[in-house]
Amino acid sequence: MIRALPLTAAAFAPFGDVLEVGGEARAINAGMCNRYHDRARMDFGDGRAGISIFHAQLRALPYHFDLIERHPDGSQAFIPMSDNPFLVIAALNIQATPQAFITNGAQGINFHRGTWHGVLTPLSGAGLFAVIDRIGTGANLEEYRHPTVWTVVRD
């Protein structure tokens, strides 16, 4: 069993970046907007950045899974298009026990290139996400099925 913890930048650092408001900001637009600058290490290798829209089916906890995936040629960012939490699963390698996090609804994430992770798992709301990832030639997806099913519960 895997206990899903609240998503924090420190806990998620081995896997990628947390995209959220916090820390130092720069006022722009005549002081009417704060810019939280350069929040993710985007990496597209020999490809280019692409923005896609994903519409994922809602899931619930406890959540059962055996499938993880990674993108060896580029990073992948998920930015929710609604104010709803989603489940984030990540692992350092296919032998490691995955870790699970729950966003606060106002956080996005960026998986670093090659990070093993679960599929997009919205827990409520519309399930709409802007996804920024590599567009280019060659397969940029590897999947692995664990021999046993993992169960994620809320901490």
QUIMO-V574092 format. One record per residue. N is the residue number from 1. RES is the residue in one small letter. PHI is phi in degrees with one decimal (NA if undefined). PSI is psi in radians with two decimals (NA if undefined). Layout:
# QUIMO-V574092
{{N & RES & PHI & PSI} {N & RES & PHI & PSI}}
This chain:
# QUIMO-V574092
{{1 & m & NA & 2.45} {2 & i & -115.5 & 2.25} {3 & r & -94.3 & 2.16} {4 & a & -80.9 & 2.14} {5 & l & -99.2 & 2.78} {6 & p & -60.0 & 2.47} {7 & l & -74.2 & 2.17} {8 & t & -130.9 & 2.70} {9 & a & -61.2 & -0.71} {10 & a & -66.0 & -0.79} {11 & a & -68.2 & -0.56} {12 & f & -89.9 & -0.17} {13 & a & -52.1 & -0.65} {14 & p & -64.7 & -0.31} {15 & f & -106.8 & -0.46} {16 & g & 166.8 & -2.65} {17 & d & -117.1 & 2.52} {18 & v & -95.7 & 2.26} {19 & l & -102.2 & 1.89} {20 & e & -158.1 & 2.89} {21 & v & -79.0 & 2.31} {22 & g & 159.6 & 2.73} {23 & g & 76.8 & -2.73} {24 & e & -71.2 & 2.39} {25 & a & -130.6 & 2.78} {26 & r & -118.6 & 2.20} {27 & a & -72.7 & 2.31} {28 & i & -134.4 & -3.13} {29 & n & 52.3 & 0.96} {30 & a & 55.8 & 0.64} {31 & g & 79.3 & 0.09} {32 & m & -93.8 & 0.02} {33 & c & -148.8 & 2.46} {34 & n & -103.1 & 2.30} {35 & r & -103.6 & 2.08} {36 & y & -97.9 & 1.71} {37 & h & -82.6 & 2.47} {38 & d & 52.3 & 1.09} {39 & r & -85.9 & -0.19} {40 & a & -140.6 & 2.58} {41 & r & -91.1 & 1.59} {42 & m & -81.2 & 2.42} {43 & d & -144.3 & 2.00} {44 & f & -117.3 & 0.21} {45 & g & 51.8 & -2.20} {46 & d & -92.2 & 0.17} {47 & g & -99.7 & -2.78} {48 & r & -132.4 & 2.86} {49 & a & -74.0 & 2.38} {50 & g & -130.2 & 2.57} {51 & i & -114.7 & 2.14} {52 & s & -121.2 & 2.85} {53 & i & -112.4 & 2.22} {54 & f & -109.3 & 2.42} {55 & h & -121.4 & 1.70} {56 & a & -98.0 & 2.56} {57 & q & -70.4 & 2.49} {58 & l & -68.2 & 2.56} {59 & r & -124.7 & 3.06} {60 & a & -141.7 & 2.76} {61 & l & -94.4 & 2.50} {62 & p & -67.0 & 2.55} {63 & y & -114.5 & 2.25} {64 & h & -108.3 & 2.31} {65 & f & -151.4 & 2.73} {66 & d & -134.5 & -0.17} {67 & l & -95.9 & 2.23} {68 & i & -128.1 & 2.84} {69 & e & -145.6 & 2.92} {70 & r & -150.0 & 2.84} {71 & h & -121.5 & 1.72} {72 & p & -70.7 & -0.31} {73 & d & -106.3 & 0.07} {74 & g & -177.8 & 2.77} {75 & s & -73.0 & 2.92} {76 & q & -145.8 & 2.12} {77 & a & -110.1 & 2.42} {78 & f & -117.2 & 2.09} {79 & i & -121.4 & 1.95} {80 & p & -64.6 & 2.50} {81 & m & -102.7 & 0.28} {82 & s & -147.2 & 2.92} {83 & d & -94.2 & 1.09} {84 & n & -132.2 & 2.48} {85 & p & -67.9 & 2.69} {86 & f & -139.9 & 2.76} {87 & l & -89.3 & 2.35} {88 & v & -120.7 & 2.17} {89 & i & -118.8 & 2.32} {90 & a & -146.3 & 2.66} {91 & a & -143.3 & 2.55} {92 & l & -71.2 & -0.53} {93 & n & -159.5 & 3.05} {94 & i & -72.7 & -0.31} {95 & q & -85.9 & -0.35} {96 & a & -75.2 & 2.60} {97 & t & -67.1 & 2.20} {98 & p & -62.2 & 2.69} {99 & q & -110.8 & 2.61} {100 & a & -127.4 & 2.50} {101 & f & -136.9 & 2.64} {102 & i & -118.2 & 2.19} {103 & t & -71.6 & 2.88} {104 & n & -90.2 & 0.10} {105 & g & 96.2 & -0.36} {106 & a & -115.1 & 0.25} {107 & q & -112.5 & 2.50} {108 & g & -112.7 & 3.05} {109 & i & -139.1 & 2.72} {110 & n & -129.0 & 1.99} {111 & f & -79.8 & 2.27} {112 & h & -67.4 & 2.73} {113 & r & -50.8 & 2.28} {114 & g & 83.1 & 0.01} {115 & t & -75.9 & 2.22} {116 & w & -72.1 & 2.37} {117 & h & -152.9 & 2.82} {118 & g & -78.2 & 3.04} {119 & v & -77.4 & 2.89} {120 & l & -60.7 & 2.18} {121 & t & -134.2 & 1.36} {122 & p & -70.4 & 2.47} {123 & l & -102.0 & -0.25} {124 & s & -164.3 & 2.97} {125 & g & 85.6 & -2.69} {126 & a & -83.8 & -0.36} {127 & g & 72.7 & 0.41} {128 & l & -97.8 & 2.31} {129 & f & -139.3 & 2.48} {130 & a & -88.5 & 2.30} {131 & v & -121.4 & 2.21} {132 & i & -111.9 & 2.03} {133 & d & -152.6 & -3.07} {134 & r & -75.7 & 2.30} {135 & i & -114.9 & 2.15} {136 & g & 178.5 & -3.09} {137 & t & -79.2 & 2.78} {138 & g & 85.1 & 2.78} {139 & a & -76.4 & 2.23} {140 & n & -117.8 & 0.62} {141 & l & -144.6 & 2.21} {142 & e & -123.3 & 2.35} {143 & e & -116.9 & 2.61} {144 & y & -140.7 & 2.34} {145 & r & -106.2 & 2.11} {146 & h & -64.5 & 2.57} {147 & p & -68.4 & -0.34} {148 & t & -123.4 & 2.77} {149 & v & -88.4 & 2.30} {150 & w & -91.7 & 2.62} {151 & t & -122.6 & 2.24} {152 & v & -106.5 & 2.27} {153 & v & -124.9 & 2.80} {154 & r & -73.1 & 2.42} {155 & d & -66.0 & NA}}
